[in-house]
Amino acid sequence: MTDATYMTVNGKVVPSAEAQINVASPAAKYGIGVFEGIRGYWNADDEQLYVFRLREHLARLKQSLKLLRLDDDHAIERLESFVLEMIRANDFKTTIQMRIMALLDDADGARTDNGPVGVYVQGGPCPPHPFMRSGLTAGTSSWARTADNALPVRIKCNANYVNGRLAELEARAGGFDRAIFLNSRGKVSEGPGATLFLIRGGRPVTPSPSNDLLESITRDTLMRLLRETQDLETQERDVDRTEVYAAEEAFLCGTLAEVTPIISLDGIPVGDGAVGPVTRALQKSYLDTVTGASSDHADWRTPVYV
């Protein structure tokens, strides 16, 4: 993602170079803040940029603020305006990735403070995920996913992503493209920044939310699309590591990952080691939905240019 010329700070459009936080703030010192990654998809036929499931992302941002006990005095409508104003200020006419951040931003603040909270929105053009077509190789991380009673993944907070950094660096050092986390019980959790699905016996399976994973909006979207477009009901349950080895197909999903196939785990091919038919069909239905190529679920797409 390339940063744009302008971003919004507490609803005010400012040049990106002038949007700064203090290095003495709890956000900088301790990672105390929450965020959402959001995509906007350009539809050339409609000459429109559609932001995907914007309200659901902002509702989750507010949930993260609540669970981290940070002050939240913004209605969803106001946060929505912060995002849309950033896009309009940059006049984006391409697919973009955005981040809205609510940070404990006070040079005199302590990590136990609840406010003040500053809200920042930045974004820029974002190409398709590099492994969407070919699939990626994954390795099971030796780092466990942080537990709900330690540092809850349900809270989409900045500090949580150090856990994912450790796992991704380990995976790359081992020659893999991405990492897969197990939780403290040894069950499959998710990847850093992406949730996991597999196809077993022709049926979609995904770890249940009690397995220390983010309650992903993309995950919810795909379960609904699998049911509507392929008549497949997803089973949410505990998943063993060896089940991924035994699966016919597997993929990661998320706002940035979209629907990214996994072709091997720990050097063991998933299925025949190629992208499977369920995954490929789901990619198409997902991209048709987010871009507006399909008229279904119009309520999931917020048009930017009215």
Rosetta blueprint (number, residue, H / E / L):
1 M L
2 T L
3 D L
4 A L
5 T L
6 Y E
7 M E
8 T E
9 V E
10 N L
11 G L
12 K E
13 V E
14 V E
15 P E
16 S H
17 A H
18 E H
19 A L
20 Q L
21 I L
22 N L
23 V L
24 A L
25 S L
26 P H
27 A H
28 A H
29 K H
30 Y H
31 G L
32 I L
33 G E
34 V E
35 F E
36 E E
37 G E
38 I E
39 R E
40 G E
41 Y E
42 W E
43 N E
44 A L
45 D L
46 D L
47 E L
48 Q E
49 L E
50 Y E
51 V E
52 F E
53 R L
54 L H
55 R H
56 E H
57 H H
58 L H
59 A H
60 R H
61 L H
62 K H
63 Q H
64 S H
65 L H
66 K H
67 L H
68 L L
69 R L
70 L L
71 D L
72 D L
73 D L
74 H L
75 A L
76 I H
77 E H
78 R H
79 L H
80 E H
81 S H
82 F H
83 V H
84 L H
85 E H
86 M H
87 I H
88 R H
89 A H
90 N H
91 D L
92 F L
93 K L
94 T L
95 T L
96 I E
97 Q E
98 M E
99 R E
100 I E
101 M E
102 A E
103 L E
104 L E
105 D L
106 D L
107 A L
108 D L
109 G L
110 A L
111 R L
112 T L
113 D L
114 N L
115 G L
116 P L
117 V E
118 G E
119 V E
120 Y E
121 V E
122 Q E
123 G E
124 G E
125 P E
126 C L
127 P L
128 P L
129 H L
130 P L
131 F L
132 M L
133 R L
134 S L
135 G L
136 L E
137 T E
138 A E
139 G E
140 T E
141 S L
142 S L
143 W L
144 A L
145 R L
146 T L
147 A L
148 D L
149 N L
150 A L
151 L L
152 P L
153 V L
154 R L
155 I L
156 K L
157 C E
158 N H
159 A H
160 N H
161 Y H
162 V H
163 N H
164 G H
165 R H
166 L H
167 A H
168 E H
169 L H
170 E H
171 A H
172 R H
173 A H
174 G L
175 G L
176 F L
177 D L
178 R E
179 A E
180 I E
181 F L
182 L E
183 N L
184 S L
185 R L
186 G L
187 K L
188 V E
189 S L
190 E L
191 G E
192 P L
193 G L
194 A E
195 T E
196 L E
197 F E
198 L E
199 I E
200 R E
201 G L
202 G L
203 R E
204 P E
205 V E
206 T E
207 P E
208 S L
209 P H
210 S H
211 N H
212 D L
213 L L
214 L L
215 E L
216 S L
217 I H
218 T H
219 R H
220 D H
221 T H
222 L H
223 M H
224 R H
225 L H
226 L H
227 R H
228 E H
229 T H
230 Q H
231 D L
232 L L
233 E L
234 T L
235 Q E
236 E E
237 R E
238 D L
239 V L
240 D L
241 R H
242 T H
243 E H
244 V H
245 Y H
246 A H
247 A L
248 E L
249 E E
250 A E
251 F E
252 L E
253 C E
254 G E
255 T L
256 L L
257 A L
258 E E
259 V E
260 T E
261 P E
262 I E
263 I E
264 S E
265 L E
266 D L
267 G L
268 I E
269 P E
270 V L
271 G L
272 D L
273 G L
274 A L
275 V L
276 G L
277 P H
278 V H
279 T H
280 R H
281 A H
282 L H
283 Q H
284 K H
285 S H
286 Y H
287 L H
288 D H
289 T H
290 V H
291 T H
292 G L
293 A L
294 S L
295 S L
296 D L
297 H L
298 A H
299 D H
300 W H
301 R E
302 T E
303 P E
304 V L
305 Y L
306 V L
